[in-house]
Amino acid sequence: MQSPLFTHTEQQSQDRYTVQNPQLLRLSLTGHDDVLARKGAMVAYQGLIEFDGEYQSHGQRNARLSTGEGLDLMRCSGQGTVFLANLAQYVHVVDVDHEGITVDSAYVLALDSSLHTEVIAVDSQYGISGTGKYQLNISGSGKVALMTSGQPLMMQVTPDKYVSADADAIVAWSSGLRVQMQAQTHSSGVFRRRGGTGEGWELSFLGQGFALVQPSEVLPPQNAQIGPGMAAQFGMGQHGAHGQNRNNAWD
């Protein structure tokens, strides 16, 4: 049998995390350190690999129920190779160090089990209940694999150059940055997208670090409703973030 398909062979590497192709992650497990992966993200594996549901503490479960932010993870252990993907989203590997990284849990594909996660709040400058945004803070030393809808933009933030991003397009940022959530509109229209521009809430970042933005202003594909209209555009509806997939939504 002959086909161009046979050129898409496994990438050989000694690294634990290897981007097999832009939309597929290769994990190499040696039996020493486990990796936590998004539930259901395994598409293939080789070797003696075990997959177990990751235990969540009482505090983690309460945080998930209260904020909608958190991770549904499985523990990958053993010796062999695991391939992970989620709805053909683009995969990016990030080294987390003492600085830490803050992410939307909807964009996490995998992370080292040694890393620590904690739900944090980003409050609206208006102080209106329900207009804040919850994110996941990842700290420690290790690697995390993120996903984006399309190829992302990495923006550098410096003390003399702050960055603002659409709250629905931002994927991650340096935990050390100062963050403010705001809507560029007068307070009486705070719950509407900005006038007739289609723009709404945004996050402003100040300090020294980075902000990772994806070329999409909707939630990940698993949250987007298919069809015309505003509901589909902003990930709403019974198949959207505010329907059956509330775990990726913020109110």
Protein Blocks (a to p, Z undefined) as FASTA:
>chain_A
ZZfklmmccdddfbfbdcfblkbccdddehlaccdddehkagbdedjdddddddddfklm
mmmmmnopacdddddedjddddddeehiacddddddfkopaddfklpfbdcfkbccdddd
dddfklpghiaccddddedjdddddddedjdddddddfklccdddfklpmbdcfkbccdd
dddddfklmmpcehjnopacddddedjddddddfbfbdcfklpccdedjklmnopajklm
klmmmmlgcZZ
